[in-house]
Amino acid sequence: MSTAQMTRPPQTLYVSIRRDELRQLKDERELLQQEVMRLRAHIIQAQLDQPAGAQPALC
């Protein structure tokens, strides 16, 4: 026997952000995306440099 639950529709949250804050967030996102790409390239290069059958080093 389960109890009936009242479900509410999801609420929308509206926020205000200044243009300079938005620009800063976009710039930070771009830097983080570049860092992710750099790290992925580093991982791929490390995998290519390993001899066949070698286990990757855990950091």
C-alpha angles and dihedrals in degrees: 000000000000127000120241113251125211109228122203124207114253115271124231118226117209120199135180122227130182120237092244091052091050091049091050092050091049091050091049091048090052092051091049092049090051090050091051091051090049092050092047090051089049091052092047091049091049090051091050091049094054119099114246112279095014118137118236116250115249114229 
